Amino acid sequence: MQLNYEIDILPPRRDRRVSHPRLGWAQDASAGLYLAAFRDPKTAAAARAADPRITSILQDAGVALDSYSSEVPEGHYPQRDLQAREYVMACLMDAMQDEDEVPTDDFDLSEVVVQLSKSQPFGALVPMEHGEDTVEEKRKAFVAMGIFALSGYVAGFGLLI
């Protein structure tokens, strides 16, 4: 069965925040509070049914064995979640290195890390490519912006009088 290993960061709640030196905040997984969850309910079900070593690694890294979707397109995550995702990925990688042999029967833990590293931010500012503007075109655009700003200032001043 092909699983979608994408995770989403759970919305922060005041009762789940604890101090964390790298993030500034994080959920305390040991208290049953989690930072992230799988997007796909089938993946969450597979994680719950996985080897206890896998479920322990996921939970210790702050990944709930449940599902949640941030509603961003597949292969993307909300830009605001970058640090939390990096934290989860680092925890998973550390745990996988500490474990002698991580079983990959029905649930491939390494695919969670791969998916975390492949996903792209959604809602981030992306630089636009511009053609080669001539100096004259740039000057005209600058003058037009100045005139627009000045007209707003004059209109605002007229309201004061």
Backbone as ProteinMPNN parsed JSONL, in Angstrom:
{"seq_chain_A": "MQLNYEIDILPPRRDRRVSHPRLGWAQDASAGLYLAAFRDPKTAAAARAADPRITSILQDAGVALDSYSSEVPEGHYPQRDLQAREYVMACLMDAMQDEDEVPTDDFDLSEVVVQLSKSQPFGALVPMEHGEDTVEEKRKAFVAMGIFALSGYVAGFGLLI", "coords_chain_A": {"N_chain_A": [[0.846, -1.179, 0.0], [0.639, 2.144, -0.927], [1.717, 4.922, 0.828], [1.053, 8.263, 1.908], [3.344, 10.226, 3.227], [3.352, 12.782, 4.203], [3.456, 15.364, 6.656], [1.77, 17.655, 8.831], [2.094, 20.601, 10.734], [0.636, 20.963, 13.843], [-1.855, 23.328, 14.874], [-0.713, 25.888, 17.068], [-1.405, 25.8, 20.544], [-2.141, 27.417, 23.557], [-2.103, 25.806, 25.881], [-0.422, 23.8, 25.132], [2.11, 24.718, 24.802], [5.535, 24.698, 25.51], [8.729, 25.583, 26.77], [11.414, 25.694, 24.459], [14.702, 25.433, 23.375], [15.568, 25.61, 20.623], [13.32, 26.159, 19.069], [11.793, 27.992, 20.434], [9.274, 27.427, 21.15], [7.422, 24.437, 21.686], [5.531, 21.404, 21.526], [5.099, 19.167, 24.264], [5.933, 16.055, 23.858], [6.124, 13.854, 25.554], [4.161, 14.248, 27.385], [1.94, 13.594, 26.052], [1.198, 15.443, 24.227], [1.311, 16.889, 21.045], [3.346, 17.993, 18.267], [3.049, 17.683, 15.53], [1.128, 16.051, 12.883], [0.029, 13.398, 10.72], [-0.965, 14.035, 7.355], [-2.622, 12.379, 5.87], [-5.232, 10.232, 6.699], [-4.996, 7.445, 6.329], [-2.268, 6.992, 6.466], [-1.794, 7.746, 9.089], [-3.238, 5.724, 10.375], [-1.714, 3.517, 9.576], [0.656, 4.15, 10.88], [-0.149, 3.902, 13.539], [-0.535, 1.167, 13.605], [1.969, 0.211, 13.245], [5.251, -1.176, 14.009], [6.111, -1.17, 17.467], [8.511, 0.178, 18.053], [8.715, 2.049, 16.008], [6.391, 3.614, 16.386], [7.039, 4.676, 18.857], [9.329, 6.215, 18.264], [8.215, 8.109, 16.507], [6.324, 9.396, 18.203], [8.014, 10.357, 20.216], [9.347, 12.247, 18.75], [7.433, 14.105, 18.487], [5.317, 13.658, 16.783], [2.02, 13.057, 16.246], [-0.042, 10.15, 16.249], [-2.124, 10.451, 14.466], [-4.382, 12.262, 12.277], [-4.2, 15.372, 10.486], [-4.879, 18.253, 8.578], [-3.433, 21.03, 7.037], [-4.493, 22.224, 4.913], [-2.976, 23.118, 2.757], [-1.522, 22.885, -0.547], [-0.568, 19.633, -1.838], [2.719, 18.454, -1.2], [3.648, 20.772, -0.171], [4.011, 23.13, 2.551], [2.785, 25.296, 5.17], [4.483, 28.388, 5.298], [5.047, 29.439, 7.825], [5.547, 27.235, 9.386], [8.119, 26.291, 9.201], [10.374, 26.169, 11.102], [9.378, 24.42, 13.082], [8.961, 22.104, 11.581], [11.594, 21.529, 10.827], [12.615, 20.925, 13.333], [11.134, 18.595, 14.033], [12.04, 16.906, 11.991], [14.799, 16.774, 12.622], [14.669, 15.522, 15.124], [13.561, 13.029, 14.378], [15.568, 12.049, 12.673], [17.749, 11.891, 14.459], [16.752, 9.967, 16.258], [16.489, 7.772, 14.568], [19.142, 7.273, 13.977], [20.075, 6.507, 16.443], [18.735, 4.147, 16.886], [19.299, 0.725, 16.397], [18.325, -0.976, 14.312], [15.831, 0.02, 12.284], [12.642, -1.035, 11.755], [10.991, -1.595, 8.591], [8.565, -2.581, 7.701], [5.501, -2.205, 7.073], [5.404, 0.464, 7.344], [7.416, 3.071, 6.53], [9.757, 4.735, 8.102], [11.875, 6.315, 7.274], [10.867, 7.478, 4.992], [9.191, 9.438, 5.961], [10.998, 11.358, 6.814], [12.206, 11.914, 4.349], [10.01, 13.008, 2.968], [9.543, 15.259, 4.57], [11.845, 16.715, 4.005], [11.601, 17.161, 1.263], [9.312, 18.701, 0.843], [7.969, 21.928, 0.034], [7.892, 25.401, 0.982], [4.762, 27.087, 1.321], [3.11, 29.992, 0.39], [5.181, 31.638, 0.69], [7.227, 34.446, -0.113], [8.188, 34.774, -3.39], [10.843, 35.565, -5.455], [10.285, 37.553, -8.308], [10.917, 37.121, -11.763], [12.35, 39.498, -13.786], [12.358, 41.19, -16.894], [14.972, 42.632, -18.865], [15.001, 45.719, -17.909], [15.16, 48.953, -19.199], [17.108, 51.832, -18.348], [15.572, 54.1, -18.727], [12.932, 53.064, -18.595], [12.856, 52.259, -15.919], [13.17, 54.737, -14.675], [10.805, 56.041, -15.456], [8.906, 54.441, -14.16], [9.607, 54.926, -11.509], [9.094, 57.674, -11.299], [6.342, 57.647, -11.79], [5.451, 56.263, -9.509], [6.157, 58.126, -7.576], [4.524, 60.317, -8.256], [2.014, 59.181, -7.812], [2.139, 58.693, -5.049], [2.45, 61.337, -4.137], [0.039, 62.462, -4.98], [-1.739, 61.154, -3.28], [-0.916, 62.204, -0.864], [-1.501, 64.931, -1.197], [-4.28, 64.787, -1.529], [-4.991, 63.838, 0.982], [-4.146, 65.998, 2.546], [-5.899, 67.907, 1.633], [-8.258, 67.06, 2.77], [-7.881, 67.725, 5.386], [-8.11, 70.433, 5.466]], "CA_chain_A": [[0.0, 0.0, 0.0], [1.391, 3.398, -1.041], [1.296, 5.892, 1.842], [1.466, 9.666, 1.786], [4.023, 10.469, 4.499], [3.385, 14.211, 4.54], [2.935, 15.762, 7.958], [1.469, 19.068, 9.03], [2.273, 21.071, 12.101], [-0.639, 21.262, 14.487], [-1.94, 24.733, 15.289], [-0.276, 26.048, 18.456], [-2.398, 26.107, 21.572], [-1.445, 27.87, 24.767], [-1.912, 24.731, 26.847], [0.566, 22.851, 24.631], [3.42, 25.336, 24.617], [6.568, 24.593, 26.525], [9.95, 26.223, 26.3], [12.352, 24.869, 23.705], [15.788, 26.339, 22.969], [15.716, 25.797, 19.179], [12.101, 26.665, 18.459], [11.122, 29.011, 21.197], [8.118, 26.712, 21.686], [7.163, 23.113, 21.122], [4.686, 20.6, 22.386], [5.795, 18.169, 25.053], [5.425, 14.761, 23.392], [6.037, 12.902, 26.653], [2.909, 14.495, 28.103], [0.836, 13.247, 25.17], [0.868, 16.608, 23.414], [2.134, 16.711, 19.865], [3.692, 19.113, 17.413], [2.666, 17.423, 14.141], [0.304, 14.874, 12.601], [0.032, 13.023, 9.31], [-2.079, 14.596, 6.58], [-3.493, 11.323, 5.364], [-5.706, 9.33, 7.75], [-4.48, 6.09, 6.096], [-0.896, 6.97, 6.977], [-1.912, 7.773, 10.547], [-3.651, 4.376, 10.778], [-0.55, 2.645, 9.384], [1.605, 4.477, 11.952], [-0.672, 3.303, 14.777], [-0.391, -0.287, 13.496], [3.381, -0.095, 12.992], [6.089, -1.723, 15.077], [6.164, -0.256, 18.611], [9.709, 1.04, 17.985], [8.4, 3.159, 15.099], [5.443, 4.52, 17.047], [7.763, 5.372, 19.922], [10.183, 7.23, 17.626], [7.332, 9.177, 16.017], [5.76, 10.135, 19.324], [9.095, 11.088, 20.879], [9.689, 13.389, 17.889], [6.317, 15.046, 18.517], [4.356, 13.356, 15.725], [0.848, 12.33, 16.724], [-0.454, 9.041, 15.39], [-3.446, 10.902, 14.059], [-4.274, 13.055, 11.051], [-4.567, 16.79, 10.498], [-4.463, 18.89, 7.329], [-3.369, 22.496, 7.047], [-5.196, 22.625, 3.684], [-2.092, 23.632, 1.708], [-1.383, 21.879, -1.609], [0.344, 18.509, -1.625], [4.117, 18.769, -1.454], [3.936, 22.086, 0.405], [3.642, 23.361, 3.942], [2.719, 26.73, 5.448], [5.802, 28.981, 5.55], [5.228, 29.674, 9.259], [5.86, 25.969, 10.048], [9.47, 25.85, 8.846], [11.199, 25.783, 12.251], [8.8, 23.242, 13.725], [9.235, 20.966, 10.706], [13.018, 21.214, 10.963], [12.774, 20.302, 14.639], [10.612, 17.229, 13.936], [12.953, 16.152, 11.139], [16.026, 16.529, 13.38], [14.343, 14.507, 16.144], [13.401, 11.741, 13.706], [16.88, 11.603, 12.198], [18.527, 11.494, 15.638], [16.198, 8.721, 16.778], [16.789, 6.701, 13.625], [20.566, 6.96, 14.116], [20.257, 5.837, 17.73], [18.12, 2.82, 16.783], [20.162, -0.191, 15.647], [17.663, -1.336, 13.065], [14.455, 0.51, 12.265], [11.859, -1.875, 10.836], [10.306, -0.882, 7.507], [7.533, -3.495, 7.192], [4.397, -1.513, 6.403], [5.56, 1.902, 7.569], [8.818, 3.416, 6.309], [10.072, 5.942, 8.853], [12.776, 7.166, 6.49], [10.054, 8.224, 4.029], [8.686, 10.628, 6.651], [12.099, 12.328, 6.737], [12.34, 12.298, 2.936], [8.904, 13.904, 2.641], [9.794, 16.526, 5.269], [12.915, 17.461, 3.325], [11.195, 17.498, -0.105], [8.215, 19.674, 0.812], [8.334, 23.324, -0.198], [7.012, 26.348, 1.683], [3.631, 27.643, 0.587], [2.799, 31.314, 0.917], [6.423, 32.4, 0.816], [7.469, 35.396, -1.191], [9.092, 34.238, -4.393], [11.281, 36.664, -6.319], [9.793, 37.494, -9.681], [11.931, 37.38, -12.77], [12.051, 40.675, -14.593], [13.152, 41.335, -18.106], [15.979, 43.689, -18.792], [14.413, 47.052, -17.99], [16.114, 49.993, -19.526], [17.182, 52.896, -17.342], [14.435, 54.98, -18.966], [11.727, 52.42, -18.068], [12.94, 52.321, -14.46], [12.951, 56.126, -14.287], [9.379, 56.313, -15.623], [8.181, 53.74, -13.095], [9.899, 55.629, -10.267], [8.367, 58.945, -11.354], [4.919, 57.326, -11.65], [5.206, 55.951, -8.101], [6.252, 59.384, -6.828], [3.324, 61.108, -8.536], [0.913, 58.518, -7.129], [2.295, 58.951, -3.614], [2.219, 62.762, -3.919], [-1.387, 62.736, -5.127], [-2.372, 60.692, -2.048], [-0.564, 63.159, 0.183], [-2.271, 66.164, -1.464], [-5.687, 64.495, -1.239], [-5.099, 63.763, 2.433], [-3.991, 67.351, 3.064], [-7.134, 68.614, 1.293], [-9.291, 66.649, 3.751], [-7.606, 68.397, 6.647], [-8.443, 71.858, 5.38]], "C_chain_A": [[0.895, 1.246, 0.0], [0.846, 4.406, -0.034], [1.821, 7.276, 1.515], [2.029, 10.062, 3.144], [4.098, 11.938, 4.882], [2.82, 14.438, 5.937], [2.64, 17.25, 7.942], [1.673, 19.394, 10.495], [0.899, 21.435, 12.655], [-0.678, 22.726, 14.894], [-1.511, 24.868, 16.757], [-1.449, 26.366, 19.37], [-1.624, 26.469, 22.834], [-1.178, 26.73, 25.741], [-0.894, 23.693, 26.39], [1.958, 23.447, 24.547], [4.323, 25.103, 25.823], [7.821, 25.212, 25.938], [10.814, 25.225, 25.533], [13.438, 25.775, 23.146], [15.9, 26.591, 21.47], [14.511, 26.45, 18.551], [11.53, 27.881, 19.157], [9.849, 28.445, 21.8], [8.039, 25.356, 21.005], [6.216, 22.384, 22.048], [5.537, 19.575, 23.106], [5.226, 16.801, 24.702], [5.271, 13.778, 24.54], [4.757, 13.083, 27.45], [1.7, 14.186, 27.216], [0.388, 14.415, 24.311], [1.84, 16.636, 22.242], [2.28, 17.97, 19.042], [3.135, 18.934, 16.002], [1.772, 16.193, 14.052], [0.368, 14.599, 11.107], [-1.169, 13.639, 8.606], [-3.105, 13.548, 6.205], [-3.928, 10.392, 6.496], [-5.213, 7.885, 7.575], [-3.054, 5.957, 6.628], [-0.905, 6.969, 8.502], [-2.309, 6.386, 11.067], [-2.49, 3.395, 10.651], [0.491, 2.903, 10.473], [1.151, 3.867, 13.271], [-0.467, 1.785, 14.787], [1.064, -0.726, 13.335], [4.049, -0.703, 14.223], [6.174, -0.711, 16.228], [7.406, 0.653, 18.624], [9.459, 2.249, 17.095], [7.448, 4.135, 15.772], [6.122, 5.312, 18.153], [8.637, 6.488, 19.352], [9.332, 8.406, 17.159], [6.818, 10.031, 17.165], [6.831, 10.934, 20.066], [9.521, 12.313, 20.071], [8.553, 14.407, 17.835], [5.28, 14.824, 17.438], [3.221, 12.517, 16.31], [0.501, 11.217, 15.749], [-1.894, 9.273, 14.956], [-3.287, 11.733, 12.796], [-4.776, 14.474, 11.274], [-4.093, 17.374, 9.175], [-4.511, 20.405, 7.471], [-4.025, 23.079, 5.801], [-4.289, 23.3, 2.651], [-1.92, 22.53, 0.664], [-0.367, 20.792, -1.254], [1.769, 18.908, -1.996], [4.54, 20.111, -0.887], [3.533, 22.112, 1.877], [3.556, 24.862, 4.172], [4.095, 27.265, 5.845], [6.079, 29.123, 7.048], [5.677, 28.417, 10.005], [7.301, 25.5, 9.853], [10.277, 25.367, 10.047], [10.674, 24.524, 12.931], [9.063, 21.991, 12.894], [10.693, 20.546, 10.8], [13.295, 20.505, 12.289], [12.311, 18.843, 14.597], [11.567, 16.372, 13.111], [14.241, 15.816, 11.881], [15.805, 15.461, 14.449], [14.232, 13.122, 15.518], [14.747, 11.198, 13.254], [17.758, 11.15, 13.359], [18.064, 10.141, 16.167], [16.523, 7.547, 15.862], [18.26, 6.317, 13.7], [20.836, 6.198, 15.404], [19.732, 4.405, 17.701], [19.018, 1.937, 15.918], [19.562, -0.53, 14.288], [16.211, -0.89, 13.153], [13.673, -0.344, 11.278], [11.125, -1.036, 9.791], [9.207, -1.746, 6.895], [6.485, -2.744, 6.378], [4.517, -0.006, 6.51], [7.041, 2.235, 7.487], [9.126, 4.768, 6.943], [10.983, 6.88, 8.063], [12.005, 7.979, 5.451], [9.433, 9.471, 4.658], [9.737, 11.724, 6.56], [12.28, 12.82, 5.313], [11.251, 13.302, 2.57], [9.079, 15.265, 3.318], [10.826, 17.368, 4.528], [12.519, 17.888, 1.911], [10.14, 18.593, -0.175], [8.742, 21.096, 0.691], [7.395, 24.247, 0.564], [5.929, 26.895, 0.757], [3.291, 28.986, 1.222], [4.044, 32.153, 1.121], [6.535, 33.374, -0.347], [8.514, 34.815, -2.126], [9.527, 35.383, -5.287], [10.783, 36.478, -7.741], [10.939, 37.788, -10.629], [11.475, 38.564, -13.612], [12.922, 40.65, -15.838], [14.174, 42.443, -17.903], [15.309, 45.041, -18.997], [15.512, 48.054, -18.34], [16.1, 51.024, -18.403], [15.983, 53.825, -17.499], [13.145, 54.387, -18.41], [11.711, 52.47, -16.54], [12.659, 53.733, -13.967], [11.474, 56.478, -14.375], [8.564, 55.656, -14.512], [8.382, 54.464, -11.764], [9.127, 56.951, -10.201], [6.877, 58.691, -11.159], [4.573, 57.0, -10.196], [5.231, 57.223, -7.257], [5.019, 60.241, -7.023], [2.118, 60.515, -7.804], [0.966, 58.793, -5.626], [1.991, 60.407, -3.298], [0.741, 63.092, -4.032], [-2.154, 62.268, -3.891], [-2.113, 61.644, -0.908], [-1.389, 64.436, 0.04], [-3.74, 65.938, -1.132], [-5.904, 64.427, 0.262], [-5.005, 65.142, 3.071], [-5.275, 68.156, 2.809], [-8.262, 68.264, 2.262], [-9.094, 67.364, 5.075], [-8.052, 69.851, 6.64], [-9.916, 72.095, 5.393]], "O_chain_A": [[1.794, 1.375, 0.83], [-0.347, 4.709, -0.039], [2.889, 7.434, 0.925], [1.278, 10.216, 4.107], [4.837, 12.299, 5.797], [1.849, 13.803, 6.348], [3.193, 18.003, 7.139], [1.45, 18.562, 11.375], [0.112, 22.125, 12.008], [0.357, 23.305, 15.223], [-1.902, 24.054, 17.593], [-2.361, 27.106, 19.004], [-0.58, 25.886, 23.128], [-0.12, 26.697, 26.369], [-0.533, 22.803, 27.159], [2.908, 22.726, 24.242], [3.93, 25.284, 26.976], [7.941, 25.342, 24.72], [10.926, 24.06, 25.915], [13.132, 26.782, 22.507], [16.293, 27.687, 21.071], [14.649, 27.218, 17.599], [10.86, 28.706, 18.536], [9.387, 28.917, 22.839], [8.53, 25.167, 19.892], [6.115, 22.717, 23.228], [6.583, 19.164, 22.603], [4.16, 16.426, 25.189], [4.37, 12.94, 24.507], [4.316, 12.153, 28.126], [0.565, 14.484, 27.588], [-0.696, 14.376, 23.727], [3.041, 16.433, 22.416], [1.458, 18.884, 19.107], [2.786, 19.915, 15.345], [1.664, 15.406, 14.992], [0.723, 15.478, 10.322], [-2.251, 13.751, 9.182], [-4.309, 13.803, 6.223], [-3.079, 9.821, 7.181], [-5.03, 7.175, 8.564], [-2.687, 4.918, 7.177], [-0.111, 6.27, 9.131], [-1.78, 5.926, 12.079], [-2.301, 2.539, 11.515], [1.14, 1.966, 10.938], [1.973, 3.367, 14.039], [-0.253, 1.189, 15.843], [1.346, -1.924, 13.295], [3.484, -0.735, 15.316], [6.299, 0.488, 15.978], [7.355, 1.766, 19.147], [9.932, 3.347, 17.387], [7.667, 5.345, 15.736], [5.815, 6.486, 18.36], [8.675, 7.588, 19.903], [9.685, 9.563, 17.387], [6.874, 11.259, 17.101], [6.581, 12.061, 20.495], [9.997, 13.299, 20.634], [8.693, 15.457, 17.207], [4.448, 15.697, 17.191], [3.439, 11.41, 16.804], [0.733, 11.346, 14.547], [-2.753, 8.398, 15.071], [-2.173, 11.892, 12.295], [-5.636, 14.739, 12.114], [-3.012, 17.025, 8.7], [-5.488, 20.977, 7.955], [-4.103, 24.299, 5.654], [-4.786, 23.986, 1.758], [-2.15, 21.359, 0.964], [0.561, 21.012, -0.477], [1.993, 19.611, -2.981], [5.673, 20.545, -1.099], [2.817, 21.239, 2.367], [4.187, 25.631, 3.447], [4.79, 26.645, 6.65], [7.215, 28.946, 7.489], [6.141, 28.514, 11.141], [7.658, 24.411, 10.303], [10.815, 24.26, 10.015], [11.457, 23.655, 13.314], [9.357, 20.931, 13.446], [11.001, 19.355, 10.848], [14.118, 19.591, 12.35], [13.018, 17.955, 15.073], [11.87, 15.24, 13.487], [14.729, 14.69, 11.784], [16.658, 14.597, 14.654], [14.75, 12.149, 16.066], [15.034, 10.014, 13.434], [18.441, 10.131, 13.254], [18.881, 9.277, 16.485], [16.801, 6.446, 16.338], [18.597, 5.149, 13.506], [21.721, 5.343, 15.452], [20.238, 3.545, 18.422], [19.447, 2.347, 14.84], [20.211, -0.387, 13.251], [15.456, -1.368, 13.999], [14.001, -0.378, 10.092], [10.694, 0.084, 10.067], [8.944, -1.652, 5.696], [6.572, -2.661, 5.153], [3.797, 0.723, 5.827], [7.836, 1.738, 8.285], [8.796, 5.815, 6.386], [10.869, 8.1, 8.175], [12.449, 9.062, 5.069], [9.177, 10.454, 3.962], [9.42, 12.877, 6.268], [12.486, 14.013, 5.089], [11.527, 14.322, 1.94], [8.797, 16.302, 2.717], [10.692, 18.589, 4.437], [13.046, 18.878, 1.404], [10.084, 19.336, -1.155], [9.823, 21.42, 1.184], [6.228, 23.913, 0.77], [6.16, 27.13, -0.429], [3.196, 29.099, 2.444], [3.973, 33.256, 1.664], [5.994, 33.138, -1.427], [9.595, 34.412, -1.695], [8.685, 36.101, -5.825], [10.852, 35.384, -8.303], [11.818, 38.598, -10.335], [10.34, 38.605, -14.087], [14.051, 40.161, -15.832], [14.202, 43.098, -16.861], [15.079, 45.458, -20.132], [16.631, 47.99, -17.831], [15.165, 51.065, -17.602], [15.432, 54.29, -16.501], [12.342, 55.108, -17.817], [10.662, 52.699, -15.938], [11.986, 53.913, -12.953], [10.938, 57.135, -13.482], [7.632, 56.262, -13.984], [7.442, 54.601, -10.981], [8.571, 57.296, -9.158], [6.213, 59.437, -10.439], [3.523, 57.411, -9.703], [4.43, 57.382, -6.336], [4.516, 60.831, -6.067], [1.301, 61.248, -7.246], [-0.057, 59.092, -5.009], [1.339, 60.692, -2.294], [0.231, 63.911, -3.267], [-3.121, 62.916, -3.489], [-2.988, 61.873, -0.074], [-1.912, 64.961, 1.023], [-4.379, 66.796, -0.522], [-6.918, 64.918, 0.759], [-5.714, 65.424, 4.037], [-5.688, 68.969, 3.636], [-9.126, 69.097, 2.536], [-10.058, 67.582, 5.809], [-8.337, 70.427, 7.69], [-10.358, 73.242, 5.328]]}, "name": "protein", "num_of_chains": 1, "seq": "MQLNYEIDILPPRRDRRVSHPRLGWAQDASAGLYLAAFRDPKTAAAARAADPRITSILQDAGVALDSYSSEVPEGHYPQRDLQAREYVMACLMDAMQDEDEVPTDDFDLSEVVVQLSKSQPFGALVPMEHGEDTVEEKRKAFVAMGIFALSGYVAGFGLLI"}
